[in-house]
Amino acid sequence: MAEMTSRERYQRMFQHREADRVPIIDIPWPATIERWEREGMPHEVGFVDFFGLDPIVGVGADTSPR
């Protein structure tokens, strides 16, 4: 199977279909990102791109009781 884009991977995951791999998501602490930069990760490259992770976008929602 050819390598998929993150979009294709997420679509297949939600469709319960086979993909090239499961989506890999991480949300590190700011201190962790700072350490990675001290250890050589370029500051101008985001950790998602640097590690080849699948991007995720959070959508803020008001979940407070009404």
C-alpha positions, 0 to 999 in steps of 0.5 A: 500500500502506498503512503497516504496523506494525513487526510486520507488516513483520517478518512479511512480511520473514520470509515473503519477501513484499512490504511497504511498506518494508524494516525500518529498524534502527539501534543507535547508540553511546551517544556518538551518542545523547548528541550527538543529545540535545545537538542537540535530540532530546528525552531522554524520547523514544527514538531508535527513536521519534524517527526512526521506526525499527523496534524490535528486541529482542535475545535473549541466548544462551550461544554458548560451546562446551560 
